[in-house]
Amino acid sequence: MANTTDFYASLRAELQQIRDAGLFKVERKIVTPQSSFISTDNGATVINLCANNYLGLSSHRGVEEAAQAAVATRGFGLSSVRFICGTQDLHKDLEARLSRFLGTEDTILYGSAFDANGGLFEVLLGAEDAVLSDELNHASIIDGIRLCKAKRYRYKHNDLDDLREQLRQADAAGARHKLVFTDGVFSMDGTIARLDEIRAVCDEFGALLGFDDSHATGFVGKTGRGTHEYRGVFGKVDIITGTLGKALGGASGGFTSAKSEVVALLRQRSRPYLFSNSVAPAIVGATLKVLDLLEADTTLRDNLEENTRIFRAGLAARGFDLKPGMHPIIPVMVYDAELSQRLSQRLLELGVYVIGFFYPVVPKGQARIRVQVSAQHTQSQLTTALDAFGKAGREVGVVS
């Protein structure tokens, strides 16, 4: 029998290196539903500014009731994949509703957006094809692209000139089909992709355009349809991937929404879809309720927009270095990993729950506090949080 002592010793050494570099991530335990304020296991109640709960629907009573109703009528789980005995009427209803909401022909559900991206590229692209990816794309896009045999090109972040150059190289290499893929909103920076300009470049080179809109679906754009609505190309994109686990209720589940031929082929060959259990009935039923709420009016996304404006302005007035933008992702730049953790810890002591982000989640030297505002935050909570940021920032030396 082989001696495994060295293997475990190497893991302990690597973990210690992570600790020594100030990069070790610690999971804090909360004991309440996700909301604009939460309680931790030590009894503290804090303002929550780091959830993807953009519209405050993770603990919305109507959404919870819809989930409970789905469990009562369709059960807790399906114990099957979709093509065996795991497709209920609710799944088909949700796929149709998402297609209508996003302006596409058809939609396929996955267990997560990570699965949607992981099961996309190898089905659609072969060795004769090319895929062009923004250098700051989400890990799920990167991993999904790695699974396909297409030639890979990476263009500089949001750089249309470099995208053109990469497309020229793909054409020179004889690419059969070309797919440009980007995040709609980049999760660490809150940058909104220039989809209208990217669409024009794709048309120039005869390329397809796809994007992951996980941090936009439900609230970006005039009626919350997403980045393609915000950029004026609604109905003019080829593929949208996204999640049910952020603004659309915050549980889990993902989707790919596209032309009917794309979705039909994914149902036949996409491995995360074929070999994973169906999305649970409670999540499907709750998401249908979320779409009811979002299609009724824009109150929630309007509240979120105003809260974001207030908090961005308040942080800037207190001297913090912010990544520019209008998205409720507000990166407060600290640059040093250990300093980001000290600021995060001091804010927690002052009643504000935020997390420091550092390598490998963001590039080295780009550590930050990623603030995420919700429609659920009250003006009083935002004011209290801003005052805490000012105090903590001065104490740890981030602002003067």
Secondary structure, DSSP 8 states (H G I E B T S, - for coil): ----HHHHHHHHHHHHHHHHTT-------B-S-SSSEEEBTTS-EEEE-S-S-TTS-TT-HHHHHHHHHHHHHH-S--SS-HHHH---HHHHHHHHHHHHHHT-SEEEEES-HHHHHHTTHHHH--TT-EEEEETT--HHHHHHHHTS-SEEEEE-TT-HHHHHHHHHHHHHTT-SSEEEEEESB-TTT--B--HHHHHHHHHHHT-EEEEE-TTTTTTSSTTS--HHHHTT-TT--SEEEEESSSTT-SSS-EEEEE-HHHHHHHHHH-HHHHTS----HHHHHHHHHHHHHHHH-SHHHHHHHHHHHHHHHHHHHTT--B--SSSSEEEEEEE-HHHHHHHHHHHHHTTEE--EE-TTSS-TT-EEEEEE--TT--HHHHHHHHHHHHHHHHHHTS--
